[in-house]
């Protein structure tokens, strides 16, 4: 896969992930759960109860992927992407794992793109 193809693929994945997060946040309120689709029930519900943990996991996944995307494709330094408090830093292991996974999908070697 080329650099540009990978960038577009990841961008589409991030858009879908953002839609899932938005839908999950919408379903947090009991009033919004009146017309829940079957897909929403299977994805956002656990044993008949709304699973807020699912949305938190999706949000954390989005955050880590966003950091690596900005750093890898736009060469944005981390301090320009976000400035979290000391107890809310991203996990380095997860960031490295995502970056290695994306780099393994590339056919061409990464070069410094400015």
PEVEN-V644884 format. One record per residue. N is the residue number from 1. RES is the residue in one small letter. PHI is phi in radians with two decimals (* if undefined). PSI is psi as a letter, one per 30 degrees, with the letter a starting at -180 (* if undefined). Layout:
n=N res=RES phi=PHI psi=PSI
n=N res=RES phi=PHI psi=PSI
This chain:
n=1 res=x phi=* psi=k
n=2 res=x phi=-1.40 psi=l
n=3 res=x phi=-1.00 psi=e
n=4 res=x phi=-1.17 psi=e
n=5 res=x phi=-1.08 psi=e
n=6 res=x phi=-1.12 psi=e
n=7 res=x phi=-1.06 psi=e
n=8 res=x phi=-1.18 psi=e
n=9 res=x phi=-1.11 psi=e
n=10 res=x phi=-1.16 psi=e
n=11 res=x phi=-1.07 psi=e
n=12 res=x phi=-1.15 psi=e
n=13 res=x phi=-1.07 psi=e
n=14 res=x phi=-1.14 psi=e
n=15 res=x phi=-1.12 psi=e
n=16 res=x phi=-1.14 psi=e
n=17 res=x phi=-1.12 psi=e
n=18 res=x phi=-1.12 psi=e
n=19 res=x phi=-1.13 psi=e
n=20 res=x phi=-1.12 psi=e
n=21 res=x phi=-1.12 psi=e
n=22 res=x phi=-1.06 psi=e
n=23 res=x phi=-1.13 psi=e
n=24 res=x phi=-1.12 psi=e
n=25 res=x phi=-1.17 psi=e
n=26 res=x phi=-1.10 psi=e
n=27 res=x phi=-1.38 psi=f
n=28 res=x phi=-1.12 psi=e
n=29 res=x phi=-1.38 psi=k
n=30 res=x phi=-1.02 psi=e
n=31 res=x phi=-1.11 psi=f
n=32 res=x phi=-1.46 psi=f
n=33 res=x phi=-1.62 psi=g
n=34 res=x phi=-1.24 psi=e
n=35 res=x phi=-1.98 psi=i
n=36 res=x phi=-1.50 psi=k
n=37 res=x phi=-1.36 psi=l
n=38 res=x phi=-1.11 psi=e
n=39 res=x phi=-1.11 psi=e
n=40 res=x phi=-1.11 psi=e
n=41 res=x phi=-1.09 psi=e
n=42 res=x phi=-1.23 psi=f
n=43 res=x phi=-1.56 psi=e
n=44 res=x phi=-1.77 psi=f
n=45 res=x phi=-2.00 psi=k
n=46 res=x phi=-2.28 psi=j
n=47 res=x phi=0.93 psi=h
n=48 res=x phi=1.46 psi=f
n=49 res=x phi=-1.94 psi=k
n=50 res=x phi=-1.15 psi=k
n=51 res=x phi=-1.84 psi=j
n=52 res=x phi=-1.19 psi=f
n=53 res=x phi=-1.06 psi=e
n=54 res=x phi=-1.07 psi=e
n=55 res=x phi=-1.17 psi=e
n=56 res=x phi=-1.11 psi=e
n=57 res=x phi=-1.14 psi=e
n=58 res=x phi=-1.11 psi=e
n=59 res=x phi=-1.13 psi=e
n=60 res=x phi=-1.15 psi=e
n=61 res=x phi=-1.09 psi=e
n=62 res=x phi=-1.06 psi=e
n=63 res=x phi=-1.03 psi=e
n=64 res=x phi=-1.12 psi=e
n=65 res=x phi=-1.16 psi=e
n=66 res=x phi=-1.12 psi=e
n=67 res=x phi=-1.08 psi=e
n=68 res=x phi=-1.18 psi=e
n=69 res=x phi=-1.02 psi=e
n=70 res=x phi=-1.09 psi=e
n=71 res=x phi=-1.26 psi=e
n=72 res=x phi=-1.35 psi=e
n=73 res=x phi=-1.72 psi=f
n=74 res=x phi=-1.89 psi=f
n=75 res=x phi=0.98 psi=h
n=76 res=x phi=-1.47 psi=k
n=77 res=x phi=-1.17 psi=l
n=78 res=x phi=-1.00 psi=e
n=79 res=x phi=-1.16 psi=f
n=80 res=x phi=-1.49 psi=f
n=81 res=x phi=-1.36 psi=e
n=82 res=x phi=-2.71 psi=l
n=83 res=x phi=-2.31 psi=i
n=84 res=x phi=-1.33 psi=l
n=85 res=x phi=-1.23 psi=l
n=86 res=x phi=-1.11 psi=f
n=87 res=x phi=-1.65 psi=g
n=88 res=x phi=-2.27 psi=h
n=89 res=x phi=-1.38 psi=l
n=90 res=x phi=-1.25 psi=l
n=91 res=x phi=-1.41 psi=k
n=92 res=x phi=-1.09 psi=e
n=93 res=x phi=-1.06 psi=e
n=94 res=x phi=-1.15 psi=e
n=95 res=x phi=-1.08 psi=e
n=96 res=x phi=-1.12 psi=e
n=97 res=x phi=-1.08 psi=e
n=98 res=x phi=-1.12 psi=e
n=99 res=x phi=-1.10 psi=e
n=100 res=x phi=-1.10 psi=e
n=101 res=x phi=-1.09 psi=e
n=102 res=x phi=-1.20 psi=e
n=103 res=x phi=-1.14 psi=e
n=104 res=x phi=-1.22 psi=f
n=105 res=x phi=-1.44 psi=f
n=106 res=x phi=-1.39 psi=k
n=107 res=x phi=-1.45 psi=e
n=108 res=x phi=-1.68 psi=l
n=109 res=x phi=-1.31 psi=k
n=110 res=x phi=-1.25 psi=k
n=111 res=x phi=-2.13 psi=l
n=112 res=x phi=-1.21 psi=j
n=113 res=x phi=-1.87 psi=k
n=114 res=x phi=-1.92 psi=*
